[in-house]
Amino acid sequence: MTNEEKKNALEMYAIKMYNHFFMDGWKFNYFDSPDNICNVARCFPNAKEIKISNIPVDCFTLQSLKDIFLHELTHAIVGFDHGHNGIFQKVCQLIGCKGNKTHNTYYIDYKTKLYFPRVPKNIKTIKT
């Protein structure tokens, strides 16, 4: 599956999930991250928007990208006051997220297409 096919499939999935949970006005988009450092995804409740970085699309399967979306969707449903507590985890599971905790920052090595859950110490991090 090409990156463009993954992106299209994920956009359709997002629309389906927004409709399923009666989340009128919610949008789904991609964002560019500086250099090799990225937040994989973000939920913006005030803007009613979930965004996933363009970087992991190249490295993750469609199922992993759907899981990342469901993680952010859970934040939208339960609110950020819950962080990743038990309520968050339960809702995550109920809506179909695998519940695997991911780290917020990834380093992508473009030559090998490998990603690391933590930024290697020799890489300068960029705060966003």
ZADOTOR-672247 format. One line per 8 residues: number of its first residue (from 1); their letters; for each residue x, y, z of C-alpha. Coordinates in pm, whole numbers, plus 50000, padded with zeros to 5 digits. Each point is the difference from the previous one (the first is absolute). Layout:
NUM = A = X:Y:Z; ... .
END
This chain:
1 = MTNEEKKN = 50000:50000:50000; 50144:50337:49901; 50018:50293:50240; 49729:50179:49805; 49773:49694:50024; 50066:49978:50375; 49918:50368:50042; 49677:49972:49803 .
9 = ALEMYAIK = 49893:49689:50191; 50078:50166:50334; 49804:50313:49905; 49698:49785:49911; 50038:49812:50328; 50013:50328:50195; 49681:50124:49835; 49830:49668:50077 .
17 = MYNHFFMD = 50102:50018:50366; 49898:50366:50038; 49657:49910:49858; 49973:49694:50223; 50057:50211:50313; 49786:50295:49880; 50301:50232:49995; 49861:50267:49771 .
25 = GWKFNYFD = 50249:50250:49864; 50311:49797:50082; 50279:50003:49741; 50293:49772:49925; 50328:50123:49851; 50370:49932:49970; 50281:50227:50113; 50368:50033:49919 .
33 = SPDNICNV = 50256:49965:50275; 50338:50172:50006; 50298:49784:49903; 49976:49644:50130; 49832:50081:50331; 49626:49981:50020; 49701:49965:50219; 49825:49709:49838 .
41 = ARCFPNAK = 49651:50148:50043; 49810:50271:50178; 49644:50071:50103; 49878:50361:49996; 49663:49996:50178; 49934:50374:49969; 50056:49983:49625; 49819:49665:49979 .
49 = EIKISNIP = 50290:49846:49814; 50230:49698:50018; 50327:50014:49809; 50254:49729:49924; 50352:50075:49889; 50097:49922:49642; 50320:49836:50125; 49861:49677:50153 .
57 = VDCFTLQS = 49778:49933:49698; 50313:49875:49826; 50098:49766:50284; 49676:49875:50158; 49738:49762:49867; 49647:50122:49938; 49886:49807:50309; 50261:50177:50215 .
65 = LKDIFLHE = 49891:50336:49858; 49638:49916:50083; 50109:49916:50354; 50178:50335:50028; 49683:50173:49879; 49787:49808:50253; 50239:50107:50277; 49946:50366:49906 .
73 = LTHAIVGF = 49627:49942:49955; 49988:49872:50357; 50156:50327:50118; 49723:50183:49810; 49730:49783:50160; 50115:49996:50365; 50185:50332:50013; 50359:50076:50092 .
81 = DHGHNGIF = 49929:50012:50374; 50021:49621:50000; 50345:49982:49843; 50063:49629:49947; 49824:49884:50318; 49766:49705:50044; 49700:50177:49845; 50207:50089:49694 .
89 = QKVCQLIG = 50129:49642:49971; 49651:49850:50034; 49851:50227:49731; 50300:49929:49778; 49928:49628:50023; 49625:50047:49953; 50043:50186:49671; 50245:49741:49866 .
97 = CKGNKTHN = 50342:50145:50075; 50256:49734:50082; 50096:50206:50304; 50374:49978:49941; 50151:50305:50162; 50213:50194:49759; 50257:50263:50070; 49937:50356:49895 .
105 = TYYIDYKT = 50320:50056:49806; 50153:49783:49731; 50320:50022:49803; 49974:49879:49642; 50312:49881:49819; 49913:50064:49636; 50276:49776:49861; 49889:49687:50183 .
113 = KLYFPRVP = 49633:50099:50049; 50038:49906:50366; 49836:50197:50276; 50104:50021:50362; 49762:50060:50293; 50258:50228:50157; 50228:50246:49832; 50361:49871:49992 .
121 = KNIKTIKT = 50223:50204:50232; 50220:50125:49718; 49700:50160:49822; 49907:50356:50093; 49631:50015:50091; 49767:50269:49880; 49728:50121:50232; 49673:50076:49828 .
END
